[in-house]
Amino acid sequence: HDHSDHNHDEDNNETGHEDHDHEDGSHHEHGAERFLGSVVFAGSTLRVSAGGEIMPNATLHLEIEHTAGRIPAAIRLWIGTESGENSLKSKASRIGGKYIATAEVPAELTPEDSLWIEIETSDGERILSSIALN
């Protein structure tokens, strides 16, 4: 969760998100949060919500909730094509029972572009799934 314009570490709890409550759906300056979809892979189910507009050159602020199955060792994501070519990949940070990440929307967004989510299992296996952005 890149917040380069301010520092959550000053007088906050150990996660640095004491005053950063995503439960109310407001996502503070990120805009209203909306449900994008759920993905299931390797027995893990993830529920994905986003704050921010899906438009060229925008930044989406994502909240990923693990709702069932094994907890992933890591979650990486990007917006674009499956190959990830010309996309900025990011790694989600685990905050309590949720994962927080940002995804950069490409300058040229096509109807074929999706939000790609890759989980890494505890044994190192990487599994890929996607959510359509339309």
JOWOKA-V515368 format. One record per pair of residues at least 24 apart in sequence whose C-alpha atoms are under 7 Angstrom apart, sorted by sequence separation. I is the first residue (numbers start at 1). J is the second residue. D is the distance in Angstrom with one decimal. If there is no record, write none. Layout:
i:I j:J d:D
i:I j:J d:D
//
This chain:
i:27 j:51 d:6.3
i:44 j:68 d:5.5
i:45 j:69 d:6.4
i:79 j:103 d:6.5
i:44 j:69 d:4.2
i:78 j:103 d:5.7
i:79 j:104 d:6.7
i:43 j:69 d:5.1
i:44 j:70 d:5.3
i:79 j:105 d:5.8
i:80 j:106 d:6.8
i:43 j:70 d:6.5
i:44 j:71 d:6.8
i:30 j:61 d:6.6
i:65 j:97 d:6.9
i:66 j:98 d:6.5
i:81 j:113 d:5.4
i:65 j:98 d:4.7
i:80 j:113 d:4.4
i:81 j:114 d:6.6
i:64 j:98 d:5.7
i:65 j:99 d:6.3
i:79 j:113 d:6.6
i:80 j:114 d:5.5
i:82 j:116 d:6.7
i:63 j:98 d:6.8
i:64 j:99 d:4.9
i:79 j:114 d:5.6
i:80 j:115 d:6.7
i:63 j:99 d:5.8
i:64 j:100 d:6.3
i:79 j:115 d:4.5
i:63 j:100 d:4.8
i:78 j:115 d:5.9
i:79 j:116 d:6.0
i:62 j:100 d:5.7
i:63 j:101 d:6.6
i:78 j:116 d:5.3
i:62 j:101 d:5.1
i:77 j:116 d:5.4
i:78 j:117 d:6.9
i:61 j:101 d:6.0
i:62 j:102 d:5.7
i:77 j:117 d:4.5
i:61 j:102 d:4.6
i:76 j:117 d:5.9
i:77 j:118 d:6.0
i:60 j:102 d:5.5
i:61 j:103 d:6.6
i:75 j:117 d:6.9
i:76 j:118 d:5.1
i:59 j:102 d:6.5
i:60 j:103 d:5.2
i:75 j:118 d:5.7
i:76 j:119 d:6.4
i:59 j:103 d:5.7
i:60 j:104 d:6.4
i:75 j:119 d:4.6
i:59 j:104 d:4.6
i:74 j:119 d:5.7
i:75 j:120 d:6.4
i:58 j:104 d:6.0
i:59 j:105 d:6.0
i:74 j:120 d:5.0
i:57 j:104 d:6.6
i:58 j:105 d:5.3
i:72 j:119 d:6.0
i:73 j:120 d:5.5
i:57 j:105 d:5.1
i:72 j:120 d:5.8
i:73 j:121 d:5.2
i:56 j:105 d:5.6
i:57 j:106 d:5.4
i:72 j:121 d:5.1
i:73 j:122 d:5.2
i:55 j:105 d:6.7
i:56 j:106 d:5.6
i:57 j:107 d:4.8
i:72 j:122 d:6.7
i:56 j:107 d:4.6
i:56 j:108 d:5.9
i:56 j:109 d:5.8
i:15 j:95 d:6.7
i:41 j:127 d:6.9
i:39 j:129 d:6.8
i:1 j:93 d:7.0
i:37 j:131 d:6.5
i:1 j:100 d:5.7
i:1 j:101 d:4.8
i:2 j:102 d:6.9
i:1 j:102 d:5.8
//
